[in-house]
Amino acid sequence: MVMIVAIILLFVIIVGVLLDVTERINIINRYFLAVYMIIYPNIITLLAIIKVTIGEHITAESYTLLYIVMIMGIIYTYARLNIFPYTENKEISQSLVIMRGGIIILYCSIYAIIVQSILLLTVYDNVLKLGIDDRLVAESIIYSMIILTLLTLNGMIRILLTTTHYTAKKKTIYFFLTFVPIVNLFVMLSICKNVYDEFDYSYQQQLMENVVIRTDACKTKYPLLLVSGISFRDLRFFNYWGRIPFVLLENGATIQYCHDRSFGTINDNATLIKNRILEIINETGCKKVNIIAHGKGGLDARYAIAMYGIEEYVASLTTINTPHRGMVMSNILFHMPGGIIKSWTRYLTKKCQERGEIYPEVYTCLKQLTKKSQDKFNEVIKDKEGIYYQSYSTVMKSIFGRGKYALSHLITLISDGANDGLVSVKSARWGEFQGVLGNRGITGITYNDSTDYDRRNHRGYDICSEYVNIVGELKIKRF
């Protein structure tokens, strides 16, 4: 059984290398590497298994040829992984290419270390029973430790030389922690996560700078101001809006970001919106902006317009899945015992602070999204004349469409009807309701999908095209 598995794995390597050389596939992908990172650290043992089990059935010349082919394939892949781990986009800077490559290498190293540890504890006993020399097995283990150490060092050096996320002191500490067993796995996972956020931000920024305008379908009279919803912020994460900004830019749109706080209160974020609008007016010379707001961002924008005297600088407000009449899940949350809700929000606050959020007010934000709070909000916050208000919603059609929204979707569906997993269609209506954006599929479009945050493709539906249509309508209305 061990022999059969060994032969299959080695065959996969040979085929993969041939396809990569002929540019049919890119072998630096998660599926191929999942197999490769099992084989490479154990190549000495695998070749020994083949020789012991089928050596008597093949000639010495055939075995030597097999040995040479396998070694060449393994070396090629190892060199490819260490030298050119990331080749997908040639339009970004070399430092970002090196950084992304380092992240890929570190993830491979983490995976390989875990797999190798499992193999040493479980499979190697059976290998010894096949009659393979103990010294050869020992050499194989030492070899695997060396090549995994070199792989890890390559990934760490790439990241630490290109990232600006950590101070020099932290970089030094993390580098030496790489050599501490078990601890190094958690350190590398944390580094990969944090540095990927930095990469993603810079990557999106550089791509947007290189966008080529193809049409003027979205060339509105006034620039667009994108305002994000709760829990995320476009200050660090441009991909809150996924691929949407690129498509809008390609169609002639002028885009600005609000840089609001992910868990800022409505009035605090409204202040940021007001300041950002005045900043845009002063910097660009435009007279007004078109606000497109998602989720709670729509409430922040309404408050800013109504309370901070900026109505003369706003042409239109488009809200998408904004809980204008509150959220069912917030209502349920604040019917729980006070100790539970406060403990949970303290936990979320701590997590927000760890990712760099300044003064996250999780408890207050969620409290402001209850039906009771929104009823009072709507009594005070009135629409201003001369501003065009419109709204859109999306609908999640099945609890199987998006796992993390399954429960909230079902509860909201029972209590308030059709919803996107968090916000009901009834609650999302404001101003001129333009309808439900959605596809004909059985899953529908969730809260995250409505901003293309996860960049999921839906059969027969393109959320980016929907935004082109939304902005195109604003252009037609001369906004």
C-alpha positions as semicolon CSV with decimal commas, in nm:
position;residue;x (nm);y (nm);z (nm)
1;M;0,000;0,000;0,000
2;V;0,281;0,241;0,092
3;M;0,455;0,156;-0,237
4;I;0,143;0,231;-0,445
5;V;0,095;0,567;-0,276
6;A;0,463;0,651;-0,330
7;I;0,445;0,574;-0,703
8;I;0,126;0,777;-0,749
9;L;0,272;1,078;-0,570
10;L;0,592;1,067;-0,774
11;F;0,390;1,036;-1,095
12;V;0,196;1,350;-1,002
13;I;0,524;1,540;-0,964
14;I;0,652;1,433;-1,308
15;V;0,326;1,528;-1,484
16;G;0,306;1,857;-1,296
17;V;0,658;1,960;-1,393
18;L;0,598;1,877;-1,759
19;L;0,276;2,082;-1,764
20;D;0,449;2,375;-1,591
21;V;0,742;2,373;-1,833
22;T;0,499;2,377;-2,128
23;E;0,299;2,653;-1,950
24;R;-0,017;2,445;-1,946
25;I;-0,054;2,499;-1,569
26;N;0,116;2,690;-1,291
27;I;0,250;2,434;-1,043
28;I;0,262;2,696;-0,769
29;N;-0,098;2,634;-0,673
30;R;-0,248;2,493;-0,356
31;Y;-0,347;2,156;-0,502
32;F;-0,013;2,067;-0,656
33;L;0,183;2,203;-0,362
34;A;-0,032;2,002;-0,121
35;V;0,106;1,690;-0,288
36;Y;0,458;1,822;-0,347
37;M;0,515;1,928;0,013
38;I;0,450;1,569;0,117
39;I;0,690;1,423;-0,139
40;Y;0,989;1,656;-0,133
41;P;1,088;1,623;0,234
42;N;1,054;1,244;0,202
43;I;1,204;1,186;-0,142
44;I;1,493;0,976;-0,005
45;T;1,255;0,746;0,180
46;L;1,011;0,726;-0,115
47;L;1,284;0,621;-0,359
48;A;1,408;0,364;-0,108
49;I;1,055;0,221;-0,075
50;I;1,026;0,187;-0,454
51;K;1,366;0,015;-0,474
52;V;1,283;-0,230;-0,194
53;T;0,933;-0,317;-0,322
54;I;0,973;-0,331;-0,700
55;G;1,352;-0,315;-0,743
56;E;1,376;-0,682;-0,835
57;H;1,122;-0,637;-1,116
58;I;1,309;-0,361;-1,300
59;T;1,662;-0,335;-1,435
60;A;1,928;-0,123;-1,270
61;E;1,928;0,108;-1,572
62;S;1,550;0,163;-1,546
63;Y;1,574;0,238;-1,177
64;T;1,862;0,484;-1,239
65;L;1,656;0,659;-1,509
66;L;1,356;0,679;-1,275
67;Y;1,581;0,813;-1,001
68;I;1,728;1,084;-1,227
69;V;1,386;1,191;-1,360
70;M;1,238;1,213;-1,010
71;I;1,533;1,408;-0,869
72;M;1,520;1,653;-1,161
73;G;1,146;1,702;-1,112
74;I;1,184;1,758;-0,740
75;I;1,473;2,002;-0,782
76;Y;1,287;2,194;-1,055
77;T;0,981;2,238;-0,836
78;Y;1,186;2,334;-0,531
79;A;1,378;2,592;-0,733
80;R;1,055;2,722;-0,885
81;L;0,895;2,758;-0,542
82;N;1,197;2,931;-0,389
83;I;1,289;3,162;-0,678
84;F;0,960;3,233;-0,861
85;P;0,677;3,155;-0,618
86;Y;0,454;3,434;-0,751
87;T;0,424;3,507;-1,122
88;E;0,054;3,586;-1,162
89;N;0,071;3,964;-1,206
90;K;0,358;4,147;-1,377
91;E;0,199;4,493;-1,338
92;I;0,286;4,534;-0,969
93;S;0,617;4,637;-0,812
94;Q;0,897;4,389;-0,751
95;S;0,876;4,439;-0,374
96;L;0,512;4,325;-0,377
97;V;0,604;4,024;-0,590
98;I;0,872;3,930;-0,336
99;M;0,632;3,988;-0,045
100;R;0,356;3,773;-0,197
101;G;0,609;3,504;-0,279
102;G;0,723;3,505;0,082
103;I;0,366;3,454;0,202
104;I;0,320;3,159;-0,036
105;I;0,648;3,004;0,077
106;L;0,566;3,044;0,447
107;Y;0,224;2,883;0,404
108;C;0,392;2,592;0,224
109;S;0,643;2,564;0,504
110;I;0,374;2,562;0,775
111;Y;0,181;2,293;0,589
112;A;0,494;2,083;0,529
113;I;0,608;2,103;0,891
114;I;0,269;1,984;1,017
115;V;0,247;1,703;0,759
116;Q;0,605;1,593;0,821
117;S;0,545;1,578;1,196
118;I;0,240;1,357;1,141
119;L;0,430;1,128;0,904
120;L;0,718;1,088;1,149
121;L;0,478;0,989;1,425
122;T;0,263;0,751;1,219
123;V;0,404;0,628;0,887
124;Y;0,777;0,593;0,950
125;D;0,728;0,291;1,179
126;N;0,573;0,103;0,885
127;V;0,857;0,218;0,659
128;L;1,113;0,055;0,886
129;K;0,916;-0,270;0,871
130;L;0,976;-0,282;0,495
131;G;1,342;-0,348;0,564
132;I;1,479;-0,005;0,479
133;D;1,810;0,071;0,648
134;D;1,776;0,271;0,971
135;R;2,061;0,500;0,875
136;L;1,889;0,587;0,545
137;V;1,571;0,678;0,732
138;A;1,773;0,894;0,972
139;E;1,941;1,069;0,678
140;S;1,597;1,128;0,524
141;I;1,472;1,294;0,845
142;I;1,780;1,518;0,869
143;Y;1,744;1,607;0,501
144;S;1,377;1,703;0,549
145;M;1,467;1,924;0,846
146;I;1,733;2,105;0,644
147;I;1,522;2,175;0,335
148;L;1,219;2,286;0,542
149;T;1,443;2,519;0,743
150;L;1,583;2,670;0,423
151;L;1,231;2,707;0,282
152;T;1,110;2,880;0,599
153;L;1,409;3,115;0,606
154;N;1,349;3,210;0,243
155;G;0,987;3,298;0,315
156;M;1,070;3,491;0,634
157;I;1,352;3,689;0,475
158;R;1,134;3,783;0,177
159;I;0,859;3,909;0,407
160;L;1,073;4,085;0,666
161;L;1,269;4,272;0,397
162;T;0,958;4,402;0,219
163;T;0,695;4,457;0,488
164;T;0,645;4,788;0,666
165;H;0,390;4,639;0,905
166;Y;0,649;4,560;1,175
167;T;0,920;4,766;1,344
168;A;1,284;4,657;1,315
169;K;1,268;4,527;1,673
170;K;0,965;4,308;1,602
171;K;1,122;4,181;1,280
172;T;1,429;4,068;1,473
173;I;1,221;3,894;1,739
174;Y;1,004;3,715;1,482
175;F;1,308;3,605;1,286
176;F;1,461;3,428;1,588
177;L;1,124;3,283;1,691
178;T;1,126;3,104;1,355
179;F;1,373;2,858;1,507
180;V;1,154;2,776;1,809
181;P;0,947;2,457;1,743
182;I;0,567;2,486;1,768
183;V;0,591;2,856;1,856
184;N;0,720;2,921;1,504
185;L;0,398;2,786;1,349
186;F;0,182;3,040;1,531
187;V;0,430;3,320;1,459
188;M;0,436;3,238;1,087
189;L;0,057;3,214;1,065
190;S;0,020;3,554;1,231
191;I;0,282;3,709;1,003
192;C;0,119;3,565;0,690
193;K;-0,221;3,703;0,787
194;N;-0,099;4,053;0,876
195;V;0,140;4,088;0,584
196;Y;-0,121;3,961;0,338
197;D;-0,345;4,251;0,447
198;E;-0,057;4,488;0,369
199;F;0,005;4,318;0,034
200;D;-0,362;4,329;-0,060
201;Y;-0,390;4,700;0,018
202;S;-0,080;4,790;-0,187
203;Y;-0,179;4,548;-0,464
204;Q;-0,524;4,705;-0,502
205;Q;-0,373;5,053;-0,492
206;Q;-0,124;4,978;-0,768
207;L;-0,383;4,809;-0,986
208;M;-0,615;5,108;-0,954
209;E;-0,332;5,338;-1,060
210;N;-0,287;5,127;-1,376
211;V;-0,654;5,104;-1,475
212;V;-0,721;5,189;-1,841
213;I;-1,047;5,377;-1,906
214;R;-1,245;5,194;-2,173
215;T;-1,585;5,372;-2,176
216;D;-1,751;5,676;-2,017
217;A;-2,063;5,487;-1,904
218;C;-1,991;5,580;-1,540
219;K;-1,849;5,927;-1,597
220;T;-2,082;6,111;-1,362
221;K;-2,093;6,489;-1,317
222;Y;-1,976;6,452;-0,957
223;P;-1,726;6,200;-0,813
224;L;-1,837;5,890;-0,625
225;L;-1,770;5,860;-0,253
226;L;-1,777;5,498;-0,134
227;V;-1,874;5,453;0,230
228;S;-1,823;5,110;0,386
229;G;-2,042;4,935;0,642
230;I;-1,986;4,796;0,987
231;S;-1,696;4,566;1,081
232;F;-1,474;4,661;0,785
233;R;-1,305;4,976;0,669
234;D;-1,172;5,085;0,332
235;L;-0,877;5,266;0,490
236;R;-0,674;4,945;0,499
237;F;-0,889;4,711;0,292
238;F;-0,968;4,846;-0,051
239;N;-1,109;4,506;-0,134
240;Y;-1,415;4,579;0,083
241;W;-1,559;4,665;-0,258
242;G;-1,387;4,373;-0,434
243;R;-1,357;4,417;-0,808
244;I;-1,622;4,688;-0,825
245;P;-1,390;4,995;-0,816
246;F;-1,180;4,862;-1,105
247;V;-1,484;4,806;-1,324
248;L;-1,621;5,152;-1,239
249;L;-1,285;5,314;-1,316
250;E;-1,267;5,129;-1,648
251;N;-1,602;5,285;-1,730
252;G;-1,493;5,638;-1,654
253;A;-1,594;5,682;-1,289
254;T;-1,403;5,903;-1,047
255;I;-1,385;5,729;-0,709
256;Q;-1,305;5,851;-0,359
257;Y;-1,304;5,655;-0,032
258;C;-1,442;5,772;0,300
259;H;-1,193;5,602;0,535
260;D;-1,458;5,566;0,805
261;R;-1,410;5,351;1,116
262;S;-1,532;4,992;1,109
263;F;-1,692;5,019;1,452
264;G;-1,735;5,394;1,478
265;T;-2,069;5,520;1,606
266;I;-2,310;5,679;1,360
267;N;-2,236;6,033;1,474
268;D;-1,857;5,976;1,483
269;N;-1,849;5,828;1,134
270;A;-2,080;6,104;1,015
271;T;-1,815;6,353;1,128
272;L;-1,555;6,163;0,924
273;I;-1,784;6,168;0,621
274;K;-1,839;6,541;0,653
275;N;-1,466;6,608;0,682
276;R;-1,389;6,376;0,390
277;I;-1,644;6,546;0,164
278;L;-1,505;6,892;0,245
279;E;-1,155;6,757;0,181
280;I;-1,260;6,621;-0,161
281;I;-1,427;6,952;-0,250
282;N;-1,112;7,147;-0,162
283;E;-0,871;6,904;-0,333
284;T;-1,060;6,843;-0,658
285;G;-1,264;7,159;-0,702
286;C;-1,584;6,961;-0,759
287;K;-1,904;7,112;-0,624
288;K;-2,072;6,795;-0,495
289;V;-2,029;6,420;-0,450
290;N;-2,246;6,113;-0,511
291;I;-2,240;5,893;-0,202
292;I;-2,272;5,516;-0,245
293;A;-2,297;5,357;0,098
294;H;-2,322;4,996;0,208
295;G;-2,480;4,867;0,529
296;K;-2,443;5,097;0,830
297;G;-2,251;5,339;0,608
298;G;-2,587;5,454;0,473
299;L;-2,698;5,557;0,823
300;D;-2,367;5,740;0,880
301;A;-2,418;5,928;0,553
302;R;-2,779;6,021;0,631
303;Y;-2,674;6,158;0,970
304;A;-2,390;6,361;0,816
305;I;-2,624;6,515;0,558
306;A;-2,902;6,593;0,806
307;M;-2,698;6,714;1,104
308;Y;-2,370;6,859;0,979
309;G;-2,483;7,105;0,712
310;I;-2,322;6,941;0,409
311;E;-2,638;6,899;0,204
312;E;-2,515;7,157;-0,048
313;Y;-2,218;6,930;-0,122
314;V;-2,415;6,607;-0,178
315;A;-2,592;6,536;-0,507
316;S;-2,723;6,189;-0,426
317;L;-2,716;5,915;-0,166
318;T;-2,743;5,553;-0,279
319;T;-2,773;5,298;0,001
320;I;-2,727;4,925;-0,047
321;N;-2,847;4,681;0,220
322;T;-2,861;4,959;0,478
323;P;-3,071;4,873;0,790
324;H;-3,281;5,192;0,787
325;R;-3,531;5,026;1,019
326;G;-3,289;4,822;1,224
327;M;-3,175;4,460;1,221
328;V;-3,350;4,159;1,369
329;M;-3,020;4,013;1,492
330;S;-2,938;4,331;1,686
331;N;-3,281;4,315;1,850
332;I;-3,217;3,958;1,959
333;L;-2,867;4,041;2,078
334;F;-2,987;4,311;2,314
335;H;-3,258;4,088;2,460
336;M;-2,985;3,863;2,598
337;P;-2,858;3,901;2,956
338;G;-2,643;4,213;2,989
339;G;-2,338;4,016;3,102
340;I;-2,335;3,803;2,788
341;I;-2,366;4,090;2,542
342;K;-2,104;4,298;2,722
343;S;-1,857;4,008;2,739
344;W;-1,906;3,935;2,369
345;T;-1,868;4,299;2,263
346;R;-1,556;4,335;2,482
347;Y;-1,411;4,036;2,297
348;L;-1,491;4,195;1,959
349;T;-1,347;4,525;2,076
350;K;-1,020;4,355;2,169
351;K;-1,002;4,186;1,827
352;C;-1,063;4,520;1,654
353;Q;-0,785;4,682;1,854
354;E;-0,548;4,399;1,760
355;R;-0,602;4,470;1,391
356;G;-0,530;4,840;1,441
357;E;-0,877;4,986;1,487
358;I;-0,880;5,309;1,690
359;Y;-1,145;5,334;1,963
360;P;-1,382;5,062;1,837
361;E;-1,725;5,108;1,994
362;V;-1,876;4,770;1,921
363;Y;-2,146;4,778;2,189
364;T;-2,277;5,122;2,089
365;C;-2,265;5,043;1,717
366;L;-2,469;4,726;1,753
367;K;-2,711;4,903;1,990
368;Q;-2,768;5,171;1,726
369;L;-2,882;4,903;1,480
370;T;-3,179;4,781;1,687
371;K;-3,529;4,861;1,563
372;K;-3,598;5,082;1,864
373;S;-3,284;5,290;1,803
374;Q;-3,359;5,324;1,432
375;D;-3,718;5,433;1,496
376;K;-3,584;5,719;1,707
377;F;-3,314;5,785;1,448
378;N;-3,570;5,820;1,168
379;E;-3,783;6,058;1,374
380;V;-3,488;6,298;1,402
381;I;-3,285;6,240;1,085
382;K;-3,487;6,374;0,793
383;D;-3,397;6,374;0,425
384;K;-3,284;6,706;0,283
385;E;-3,448;6,867;-0,019
386;G;-3,239;6,880;-0,333
387;I;-3,065;6,549;-0,264
388;Y;-3,163;6,236;-0,453
389;Y;-3,212;5,941;-0,217
390;Q;-3,234;5,587;-0,354
391;S;-3,184;5,237;-0,216
392;Y;-3,117;4,881;-0,323
393;S;-3,130;4,545;-0,152
394;T;-3,011;4,190;-0,217
395;V;-3,166;3,862;-0,108
396;M;-3,015;3,539;0,019
397;K;-3,246;3,265;-0,105
398;S;-3,120;2,962;0,082
399;I;-2,956;2,888;0,418
400;F;-2,707;2,679;0,219
401;G;-2,598;2,977;0,011
402;R;-2,349;3,112;0,264
403;G;-2,268;2,917;0,579
404;K;-2,187;3,206;0,812
405;Y;-2,519;3,374;0,735
406;A;-2,732;3,059;0,758
407;L;-2,868;3,116;1,109
408;S;-2,910;3,493;1,086
409;H;-3,078;3,454;0,746
410;L;-3,328;3,202;0,881
411;I;-3,410;3,408;1,193
412;T;-3,448;3,730;0,991
413;L;-3,658;3,548;0,730
414;I;-3,904;3,431;0,996
415;S;-3,916;3,767;1,173
416;D;-3,891;4,022;0,893
417;G;-3,908;3,845;0,559
418;A;-3,663;3,826;0,269
419;N;-3,310;3,937;0,356
420;D;-2,943;3,925;0,259
421;G;-2,843;3,726;0,566
422;L;-2,846;4,032;0,795
423;V;-3,066;4,312;0,658
424;S;-3,424;4,257;0,544
425;V;-3,559;4,408;0,224
426;K;-3,816;4,599;0,432
427;S;-3,542;4,759;0,637
428;A;-3,327;4,840;0,332
429;R;-3,596;5,051;0,163
430;W;-3,530;5,424;0,169
431;G;-3,604;5,709;-0,068
432;E;-3,671;5,574;-0,415
433;F;-3,640;5,198;-0,378
434;Q;-3,491;5,060;-0,698
435;G;-3,554;4,694;-0,620
436;V;-3,366;4,379;-0,530
437;L;-3,036;4,303;-0,699
438;G;-3,004;3,931;-0,751
439;N;-2,961;3,628;-0,970
440;R;-3,179;3,336;-1,069
441;G;-2,970;3,087;-0,876
442;I;-3,084;2,905;-0,566
443;T;-2,837;3,077;-0,331
444;G;-2,900;3,444;-0,400
445;I;-2,677;3,740;-0,307
446;T;-2,566;3,787;0,054
447;Y;-2,463;4,096;0,252
448;N;-2,094;4,043;0,164
449;D;-2,172;3,956;-0,197
450;S;-2,344;4,293;-0,246
451;T;-2,002;4,465;-0,230
452;D;-1,812;4,179;-0,397
453;Y;-1,610;4,158;-0,075
454;D;-1,533;3,786;-0,119
455;R;-1,504;3,814;-0,499
456;R;-1,737;3,524;-0,558
457;N;-1,865;3,459;-0,908
458;H;-2,235;3,383;-0,943
459;R;-2,380;3,197;-1,237
460;G;-2,579;3,434;-1,457
461;Y;-2,504;3,736;-1,238
462;D;-2,233;3,999;-1,219
463;I;-2,242;4,237;-0,921
464;C;-1,985;4,464;-1,087
465;S;-2,221;4,515;-1,381
466;E;-2,497;4,604;-1,137
467;Y;-2,283;4,885;-0,998
468;V;-2,207;5,004;-1,350
469;N;-2,583;5,024;-1,407
470;I;-2,637;5,205;-1,076
471;V;-2,372;5,466;-1,154
472;G;-2,487;5,482;-1,516
473;E;-2,834;5,581;-1,395
474;L;-2,680;5,856;-1,180
475;K;-2,505;5,984;-1,492
476;I;-2,831;5,985;-1,687
477;K;-2,994;6,185;-1,405
478;R;-2,703;6,432;-1,442
479;F;-2,556;6,361;-1,101
